Amino acid sequence: MSIVCRHYGVTAHAIQSRARPNHIAHPRMVVCWFATQLGYTGAEIALAVKRDRSNISNALHKVDTWRRDDRRFQARFLPLLANLKREFPALNGL
């Protein structure tokens, strides 16, 4: 979570807060997506980001859609993905 927070300029506290502005919600969704790629369950992620599992499912769907269709998201996400691949070799298949 700390790498994603640093990349997007938000705190872990903000990620875990109830705040919904895009500058917080989008990094929270990215945290959820990376956590699933690293093998965490929806329940574990929900506990970590203080959300319910339906929020996690929605976040995963949105990030997948943005990765595929949103050039602006991709421009911000791809450098983060490259950085995380260096930290977590399990992500190298992405």
MIFI-131207 format. One line per 3 residues: number of its first residue (from 1); their letters; for each residue y, x, z of C-alpha. Coordinates in nm, 2 decimals. Example, Ala and Ser with C-alpha at 12.3 -4.5 7.8 and 13.67 -1.06 7.14 Angstrom:
<pts>
1) as) -0.45:1.23:0.78 ~ -0.11:1.37:0.71;
</pts>
This chain:
<pts>
1) msi) 0.00:0.00:0.00 ~ 0.24:0.28:0.08 ~ 0.23:0.42:-0.28;
4) vcr) 0.31:0.08:-0.42 ~ 0.59:0.02:-0.17 ~ 0.74:0.36:-0.24;
7) hyg) 0.72:0.30:-0.62 ~ 0.90:-0.04:-0.59 ~ 1.14:0.06:-0.31;
10) vta) 1.01:-0.20:-0.06 ~ 0.87:-0.16:0.29 ~ 0.52:-0.25:0.41;
13) hai) 0.69:-0.49:0.65 ~ 0.85:-0.66:0.35 ~ 0.52:-0.69:0.17;
16) qsr) 0.37:-0.85:0.48 ~ 0.67:-1.08:0.54 ~ 0.70:-1.44:0.42;
19) arp) 0.98:-1.34:0.19 ~ 0.94:-1.46:-0.17 ~ 1.22:-1.30:-0.38;
22) nhi) 1.07:-1.13:-0.69 ~ 1.17:-0.78:-0.57 ~ 0.92:-0.83:-0.28;
25) ahp) 0.67:-1.08:-0.42 ~ 0.59:-0.88:-0.74 ~ 0.51:-0.56:-0.55;
28) rmv) 0.30:-0.77:-0.31 ~ 0.10:-0.90:-0.60 ~ 0.06:-0.55:-0.73;
31) vcw) -0.07:-0.44:-0.39 ~ -0.33:-0.72:-0.41 ~ -0.44:-0.63:-0.76;
34) fat) -0.49:-0.26:-0.68 ~ -0.67:-0.35:-0.36 ~ -0.93:-0.56:-0.56;
37) qlg) -0.97:-0.27:-0.80 ~ -1.05:-0.05:-0.50 ~ -1.32:-0.30:-0.39;
40) ytg) -1.15:-0.49:-0.11 ~ -1.24:-0.86:-0.08 ~ -0.99:-1.14:-0.11;
43) aei) -1.03:-1.21:0.26 ~ -0.95:-0.84:0.35 ~ -0.65:-0.84:0.12;
46) ala) -0.52:-1.17:0.26 ~ -0.54:-1.03:0.61 ~ -0.35:-0.71:0.51;
49) vkr) -0.07:-0.89:0.33 ~ -0.06:-1.19:0.56 ~ -0.14:-1.45:0.30;
52) drs) -0.42:-1.69:0.23 ~ -0.69:-1.62:-0.02 ~ -0.55:-1.87:-0.27;
55) nis) -0.22:-1.67:-0.28 ~ -0.43:-1.36:-0.35 ~ -0.62:-1.53:-0.64;
58) nal) -0.28:-1.64:-0.79 ~ -0.14:-1.29:-0.75 ~ -0.44:-1.14:-0.93;
61) hkv) -0.41:-1.38:-1.22 ~ -0.03:-1.31:-1.25 ~ -0.07:-0.94:-1.25;
64) dtw) -0.35:-0.96:-1.52 ~ -0.12:-1.17:-1.73 ~ 0.18:-0.94:-1.69;
67) rrd) -0.03:-0.64:-1.76 ~ -0.14:-0.80:-2.09 ~ 0.19:-0.97:-2.20;
70) drr) 0.50:-0.84:-2.03 ~ 0.64:-0.52:-2.17 ~ 0.90:-0.48:-1.89;
73) fqa) 0.62:-0.51:-1.62 ~ 0.41:-0.27:-1.81 ~ 0.69:-0.01:-1.82;
76) rfl) 0.71:-0.02:-1.44 ~ 0.34:-0.06:-1.38 ~ 0.19:0.20:-1.60;
79) pll) 0.35:0.50:-1.43 ~ 0.23:0.36:-1.09 ~ -0.12:0.32:-1.23;
82) anl) -0.12:0.68:-1.35 ~ 0.00:0.80:-1.00 ~ -0.27:0.59:-0.83;
85) kre) -0.54:0.72:-1.06 ~ -0.47:1.07:-0.93 ~ -0.50:0.95:-0.57;
88) fpa) -0.80:0.71:-0.62 ~ -1.05:0.83:-0.89 ~ -1.22:0.49:-0.86;
91) lng) -0.93:0.35:-1.07 ~ -1.00:0.59:-1.36 ~ -1.19:0.32:-1.56;
94) l) -0.88:0.10:-1.58;
</pts>
